Amino acid sequence: MTGLTGCRQCARLAAFLDQVKTEFPDYHNKPVPAFGADDARLLIVGLAPGKHGANASGRPFTGDAAGQLLFETMHRYGFANRAQSRAVDDGLELIDCRISNAVKCLPPDNKPNTDEINRCNQYLALELDQLPLTGVILALGQIAHVAILKALGLKRSDYRFAHGAEFELPNGLTLIDSYHCSRYNTQTRRLTPDMFRQIFLRIQRRLIDEPSA
């Protein structure tokens, strides 16, 4: 996306990336762009790059613990050609799907602040604009859910986050919520593999039933 990789609009995030770069100079250490098919009908939106995952590799969820369940599940339901994502040159291809984050840069303690989420929202809005009318958005966690609503100009009070919630949006898109597939959520069983599979099964069935625009 034009302008994204050189973006340093958030002073705190830019400073933190500079700090991480001194410790890990071979890491990507820049905003992480979306990855996947240009004509995808499914956009998956997470929170932000992980320090030793997407921030290292330069590809969303690649090398992150959260990516283990995500790519395994995507592969099971036909959205990826393999079940693991290790590095940008590993041959992984996404099928009818793109993956992005609400915040494109690594935040300290994996916690972006409100100003950073809002400032990065311009990039998410452009990604959402690429979806066809029959498209589906999967929000991984409440922060992604709220960022999506903001990018689409919708009121948060009209679309309350809950795992498994599904919303038909005014522009024709469908928003589906899931708990984030983070290591914490999976280890505490807040999100189980079966719960996550049920979300993707619903998405798969919806996209099969809806012809491409």
C-alpha positions as CSV (number, residue, x, y, z in Angstrom):
1,M,0.0,0.0,0.0
2,T,1.4,3.4,-1.0
3,G,3.0,5.2,1.9
4,L,2.6,2.5,4.5
5,T,6.0,1.0,4.7
6,G,7.6,4.4,5.3
7,C,5.0,5.6,7.7
8,R,6.3,7.1,11.0
9,Q,3.2,9.1,12.0
10,C,3.1,7.6,15.5
11,A,6.1,8.9,17.4
12,R,5.9,6.3,20.2
13,L,5.7,3.4,17.7
14,A,8.5,4.8,15.5
15,A,10.8,5.2,18.5
16,F,10.0,1.7,19.7
17,L,10.8,0.2,16.3
18,D,14.1,2.1,16.3
19,Q,14.8,0.6,19.7
20,V,14.0,-2.9,18.6
21,K,16.1,-2.4,15.4
22,T,19.2,-1.8,17.5
23,E,18.6,-5.2,19.2
24,F,17.4,-7.1,16.2
25,P,18.8,-5.4,13.1
26,D,17.8,-8.2,10.8
27,Y,14.1,-7.9,11.6
28,H,11.6,-6.1,9.4
29,N,11.1,-3.3,12.0
30,K,8.6,-1.3,9.8
31,P,4.9,-1.2,9.3
32,V,3.7,-4.6,8.2
33,P,1.4,-4.5,5.1
34,A,-1.5,-6.8,4.4
35,F,-0.9,-10.2,2.8
36,G,-3.0,-12.3,0.5
37,A,-5.0,-12.3,-2.7
38,D,-5.7,-8.9,-4.2
39,D,-9.3,-10.0,-5.1
40,A,-10.0,-11.7,-1.8
41,R,-13.6,-11.8,-0.5
42,L,-12.4,-12.5,3.1
43,L,-10.3,-10.0,5.1
44,I,-9.0,-11.1,8.5
45,V,-8.1,-8.3,10.8
46,G,-5.9,-8.8,13.9
47,L,-4.5,-6.4,16.5
48,A,-0.8,-5.6,15.6
49,P,2.4,-7.3,14.7
50,G,4.2,-9.4,17.3
51,K,7.8,-8.6,18.2
52,H,9.3,-11.9,17.1
53,G,6.6,-12.8,14.6
54,A,5.2,-10.4,12.0
55,N,7.6,-7.6,13.1
56,A,10.5,-10.0,12.4
57,S,9.2,-11.5,9.2
58,G,7.3,-8.6,7.7
59,R,4.2,-10.7,7.1
60,P,1.0,-10.7,9.3
61,F,0.9,-13.6,11.8
62,T,4.1,-15.1,10.3
63,G,6.2,-16.5,13.1
64,D,3.7,-15.4,15.7
65,A,2.3,-18.0,18.2
66,A,-1.2,-16.7,17.2
67,G,-0.4,-17.7,13.6
68,Q,-0.2,-21.4,14.5
69,L,-3.9,-21.8,15.0
70,L,-4.8,-19.3,12.4
71,F,-3.0,-20.8,9.4
72,E,-3.9,-24.4,10.5
73,T,-7.5,-23.4,10.5
74,M,-7.3,-21.4,7.2
75,H,-5.7,-24.4,5.5
76,R,-8.4,-26.8,6.8
77,Y,-11.1,-24.6,5.3
78,G,-9.4,-23.9,2.0
79,F,-8.1,-20.3,2.6
80,A,-4.4,-21.2,2.5
81,N,-2.3,-23.7,0.6
82,R,-0.4,-24.8,3.7
83,A,-1.0,-25.1,7.4
84,Q,2.1,-23.2,8.6
85,S,3.6,-19.7,8.1
86,R,7.3,-19.6,8.9
87,A,8.8,-16.9,6.7
88,V,8.0,-14.7,3.7
89,D,9.7,-17.1,1.3
90,D,8.0,-20.3,2.6
91,G,5.7,-20.6,-0.4
92,L,2.5,-19.8,1.6
93,E,-0.3,-18.5,-0.6
94,L,-3.7,-17.4,0.6
95,I,-6.8,-18.3,-1.3
96,D,-9.7,-15.8,-1.5
97,C,-8.3,-14.2,1.6
98,R,-6.2,-11.4,2.9
99,I,-4.8,-10.8,6.4
100,S,-4.0,-7.5,8.0
101,N,-3.9,-5.8,11.4
102,A,-5.7,-2.8,13.0
103,V,-2.3,-1.3,13.8
104,K,0.5,-2.0,11.3
105,C,3.5,-1.4,13.6
106,L,4.7,-3.3,16.6
107,P,3.5,-1.5,19.8
108,P,5.3,-1.8,23.2
109,D,3.8,-4.7,25.2
110,N,1.6,-5.4,22.2
111,K,-0.7,-2.6,23.4
112,P,-1.3,0.2,20.9
113,N,-3.0,3.3,22.3
114,T,-6.2,4.9,21.0
115,D,-4.4,7.6,19.1
116,E,-2.2,5.0,17.3
117,I,-5.2,2.9,16.4
118,N,-7.1,5.9,15.1
119,R,-4.1,7.2,13.1
120,C,-3.5,3.8,11.4
121,N,-7.2,3.5,10.6
122,Q,-6.7,5.2,7.2
123,Y,-4.8,2.1,6.0
124,L,-7.5,-0.3,7.2
125,A,-10.1,1.8,5.5
126,L,-8.3,1.4,2.2
127,E,-8.1,-2.4,2.7
128,L,-11.8,-2.6,3.5
129,D,-12.6,-0.6,0.4
130,Q,-11.0,-3.3,-1.7
131,L,-13.5,-6.0,-0.6
132,P,-16.3,-6.8,-3.1
133,L,-20.0,-6.4,-2.0
134,T,-20.2,-10.0,-1.0
135,G,-17.1,-9.8,1.2
136,V,-16.7,-11.0,4.7
137,I,-14.6,-9.3,7.4
138,L,-13.3,-11.5,10.3
139,A,-12.4,-9.4,13.4
140,L,-9.9,-11.1,15.7
141,G,-10.7,-9.5,19.0
142,Q,-12.5,-6.4,20.2
143,I,-9.8,-3.8,19.2
144,A,-9.9,-5.1,15.6
145,H,-13.8,-5.0,15.7
146,V,-13.8,-1.4,16.8
147,A,-11.2,-0.4,14.3
148,I,-13.2,-1.9,11.5
149,L,-16.4,0.0,12.6
150,K,-14.4,3.2,12.7
151,A,-12.9,2.6,9.3
152,L,-16.4,2.1,7.9
153,G,-17.9,5.1,9.7
154,L,-20.3,2.9,11.8
155,K,-21.4,3.4,15.4
156,R,-19.8,1.1,17.9
157,S,-23.0,1.0,20.0
158,D,-24.9,-0.6,17.0
159,Y,-22.5,-3.5,16.6
160,R,-21.3,-5.0,20.0
161,F,-18.4,-7.3,20.0
162,A,-19.0,-10.9,21.0
163,H,-17.4,-14.2,19.9
164,G,-19.4,-15.6,17.1
165,A,-21.4,-12.4,16.5
166,E,-22.4,-11.7,12.9
167,F,-23.5,-8.5,11.4
168,E,-24.8,-7.5,8.0
169,L,-23.4,-4.1,7.4
170,P,-25.1,-1.3,5.4
171,N,-22.5,-1.5,2.6
172,G,-23.3,-5.2,2.0
173,L,-20.3,-6.6,3.8
174,T,-20.6,-9.1,6.6
175,L,-18.7,-8.7,9.8
176,I,-18.0,-11.8,12.0
177,D,-16.3,-11.6,15.4
178,S,-14.0,-14.0,17.0
179,Y,-11.8,-14.0,20.1
180,H,-8.2,-13.3,19.0
181,C,-6.2,-16.5,18.4
182,S,-3.5,-15.3,20.8
183,R,-1.4,-17.7,22.8
184,Y,-3.1,-16.4,26.0
185,N,-6.6,-17.1,24.7
186,T,-5.7,-20.6,23.4
187,Q,-3.8,-21.6,26.5
188,T,-6.6,-20.4,28.8
189,R,-9.2,-22.2,26.6
190,R,-11.1,-18.9,26.1
191,L,-10.7,-19.8,22.4
192,T,-10.5,-23.5,21.6
193,P,-9.6,-24.9,18.1
194,D,-13.1,-26.2,17.7
195,M,-14.6,-22.7,18.5
196,F,-12.2,-21.2,15.9
197,R,-13.1,-23.9,13.3
198,Q,-16.8,-23.1,13.7
199,I,-16.1,-19.5,12.8
200,F,-14.3,-20.5,9.6
201,L,-16.9,-23.1,8.7
202,R,-19.5,-20.4,8.8
203,I,-17.3,-18.1,6.6
204,Q,-16.6,-20.9,4.2
205,R,-20.3,-21.7,3.8
206,R,-21.2,-18.1,3.3
207,L,-18.7,-17.5,0.6
208,I,-19.7,-20.7,-1.2
209,D,-23.3,-19.6,-1.2
210,E,-22.4,-16.1,-2.4
211,P,-21.0,-15.8,-6.0
212,S,-18.1,-13.6,-6.6
213,A,-19.1,-10.0,-7.4
